[in-house]
């Protein structure tokens, strides 16, 4: 892991090597996963390179970037922070998980961050698939949208696959649709009714059933 700073050409070279080959940024040089979430306001993508950050800052008139990976010791993180600092562009850490039931406290923190955003914002994780899909779906619901629209943010075209462990993110939105959509505002449901431990247990049980008997009715519970 890259644990240093970018205070010399040698350290910058080390950061680039770590980013390209350990954090797989070599695949992100041409592939961006860039898509609007809320027109003119929110865009999603994979972890942007410094050149792409500068380009998007100018093209989209970005006012902030939300890093859904959290603060990490890797070259990609160091390069992105340094670039945003040079652009006077706030780089906000908001860590989500991709293979676990979304944590209530993190959803509420993300909601607070979202309410305070001032201007166009870019959100990203590593590949722009799972954590970014979750955050994009949350934004759809923050904006008063429906779960059907939110679930479109978790799609194979972004490299999200619900048949894997990351399907727990789909299950989260489906749980809201089953329990409260049309009856309780989303953020109120999260605050007062969402049971993340219950979702985690149900999804693990359901996934185990799927592996044993893919055709069972219980296995299709979160489809």
C-alpha positions in Angstrom: 0.0 0.0 0.0 1.1 3.6 -0.6 1.5 5.3 2.7 3.6 8.3 1.7 3.0 11.8 0.5 3.5 13.5 -2.9 6.3 15.7 -1.9 8.9 14.6 -4.4 8.9 13.2 -8.0 9.9 9.8 -6.7 7.0 9.7 -4.3 4.6 10.7 -7.0 6.0 8.0 -9.2 5.4 5.5 -6.4 1.9 6.7 -6.0 1.2 6.3 -9.7 2.7 2.8 -9.6 0.5 1.8 -6.7 -2.6 3.3 -8.3 -2.1 1.8 -11.7 -1.1 -1.7 -10.7 -2.2 -2.3 -7.1 -5.5 -0.3 -7.2 -6.1 -1.4 -10.8 -6.4 2.2 -12.1 -4.8 1.0 -15.4 -8.3 -0.3 -16.3 -9.8 3.1 -15.4 -7.6 5.1 -17.8 -10.1 4.8 -20.6 -13.1 3.3 -18.7 -14.9 5.9 -16.6 -18.4 4.5 -15.7 -19.5 8.1 -15.8 -23.3 8.7 -15.7 -25.5 11.5 -14.4 -27.7 10.6 -11.4 -29.5 13.9 -11.0 -29.3 16.0 -14.1 -27.0 19.0 -13.7 -26.4 18.1 -10.0 -24.9 14.7 -9.4 -22.7 12.4 -11.5 -21.3 9.0 -10.7 -18.1 7.3 -11.9 -15.3 5.0 -10.9 -12.2 6.4 -9.1 -11.1 9.2 -11.4 -7.5 9.8 -12.4 -6.0 13.3 -11.8 -6.5 14.2 -15.5 -10.1 13.2 -15.4 -10.8 15.1 -12.2 -9.4 18.2 -13.8 -11.4 17.6 -17.0 -14.7 17.0 -15.1 -14.1 19.9 -12.8 -14.0 22.2 -15.8 -16.7 20.5 -17.9 -19.3 19.9 -15.1 -18.4 22.9 -13.0 -17.9 20.6 -10.0 -18.2 22.1 -6.5 -17.4 18.9 -4.6 -16.3 15.3 -4.9 -17.6 12.5 -2.5 -15.3 9.6 -2.0 -17.3 6.5 -1.2 -14.2 4.4 -0.4 -13.3 6.4 2.7 -9.8 7.6 3.4 -7.5 4.9 2.1 -3.7 4.3 2.1 -3.3 3.9 -1.7 -1.9 5.9 -4.6 -5.3 6.6 -6.1 -6.5 8.2 -2.9 -3.4 10.3 -2.5 -3.5 11.5 -6.1 -7.2 12.4 -6.0 -6.8 14.3 -2.8 -3.8 16.2 -4.1 -5.6 17.1 -7.4 -8.7 18.3 -5.6 -6.6 20.3 -3.2 -4.9 22.0 -6.2 -8.4 22.8 -7.7 -9.7 24.0 -4.3 -12.4 21.3 -4.7 -13.7 19.8 -1.4 -13.0 16.0 -1.3 -15.5 14.5 1.1 -15.0 11.0 2.7 -18.2 8.9 3.0 -17.3 5.2 3.3 -19.9 2.6 2.3 -19.6 -1.1 2.2 -20.5 -3.2 -0.9 -21.1 -6.7 0.6 -23.0 -5.9 3.7 -26.4 -4.5 4.7 -26.1 -0.7 4.5 -25.4 0.8 8.0 -28.2 3.0 9.3 -25.7 5.6 10.7 -23.8 5.9 7.4 -27.0 6.4 5.4 -28.1 9.2 7.8 -24.6 10.7 7.6 -24.8 10.6 3.8 -28.2 12.2 4.0 -26.8 15.1 6.1 -23.9 15.5 3.6 -26.3 15.5 0.7 -28.5 18.2 2.3 -25.5 20.5 2.6 -24.1 20.1 -1.0 -23.8 23.4 -2.8 -23.5 22.8 -6.6 -22.6 20.0 -8.9 -21.0 17.0 -7.3 -19.2 13.9 -8.4 -19.5 10.6 -6.4 -17.2 7.7 -6.8 -15.9 4.4 -5.3 -13.3 2.2 -6.9 -15.2 0.8 -9.9 -18.3 2.9 -9.7 -20.4 -0.2 -9.5 -21.6 -1.2 -6.0 -21.0 1.5 -3.4 -21.6 4.2 -6.0 -24.8 2.3 -7.1 -26.0 2.3 -3.5 -25.2 6.0 -3.0 -26.9 6.9 -6.3 -30.0 4.9 -5.3 -30.1 6.7 -2.0 -29.9 10.0 -3.8 -32.8 9.1 -6.0 -34.9 8.4 -2.8 -33.6 11.5 -1.1 -34.9 13.4 -4.1 -38.4 11.8 -3.7 -37.9 9.2 -6.3 -39.1 5.6 -6.2 -37.3 2.3 -5.5 -37.8 1.2 -9.1 -35.7 4.2 -10.2 -33.2 3.6 -7.3 -32.7 0.0 -8.3 -31.7 1.1 -11.8 -28.5 2.5 -10.2 -27.6 -1.1 -9.3 -27.3 -2.6 -12.7 -24.9 -4.9 -14.6 -24.1 -2.1 -17.0 -22.2 -0.5 -14.1 -20.7 -3.9 -13.3 -23.0 -4.6 -10.4 -24.3 -8.2 -10.1 -27.1 -8.8 -7.7 -26.5 -12.6 -7.7 -23.3 -12.0 -5.8 -22.9 -10.9 -2.2 -23.4 -7.3 -3.4 -27.0 -8.3 -4.0 -27.6 -7.2 -0.4 -27.7 -3.6 -1.7 -30.6 -4.5 -4.0 -32.3 -6.3 -1.1 -32.1 -3.1 1.0 -34.1 -1.1 -1.6 -36.6 -3.9 -2.0 -37.0 -4.1 1.8 -38.1 -0.4 1.8 -40.5 -1.1 -1.1 -42.0 -4.0 0.8 -42.3 -2.4 4.2 -42.9 1.3 3.6 -42.8 2.8 0.1 -45.8 5.1 -0.4 -46.6 5.0 3.4 -43.5 6.3 5.1 -40.9 8.8 3.7 -37.7 7.0 3.0 -35.4 8.8 5.5 -38.1 8.4 8.2 -38.1 4.7 7.5 -34.4 4.5 7.8 -34.4 6.4 11.1 -37.2 4.6 12.8 -37.9 1.2 11.1 -34.9 -0.1 9.2 -33.4 -3.2 10.8 -30.0 -3.7 9.3 -29.2 -6.8 11.4 -32.5 -8.3 10.2 -31.7 -7.6 6.6 -28.2 -9.0 6.9 -29.5 -12.2 8.5 -32.3 -12.6 6.0 -30.0 -12.0 3.0 -27.4 -14.5 4.2 -30.1 -17.1 4.8 -31.7 -16.4 1.4 -28.3 -16.6 -0.4 -27.5 -19.9 1.3 -30.9 -21.2 0.1 -30.2 -20.0 -3.4 -26.8 -21.9 -3.5 -28.5 -25.1 -2.4 -31.7 -24.8 -4.4 -31.7 -22.0 -7.0 -35.3 -22.7 -8.0 -36.9 -22.5 -4.6 -39.5 -19.8 -3.8 -37.5 -18.5 -0.9 -34.4 -18.1 -3.1 -36.4 -15.6 -5.2 -37.4 -13.5 -2.2 -35.1 -10.6 -3.1 -35.3 -10.8 -6.9 
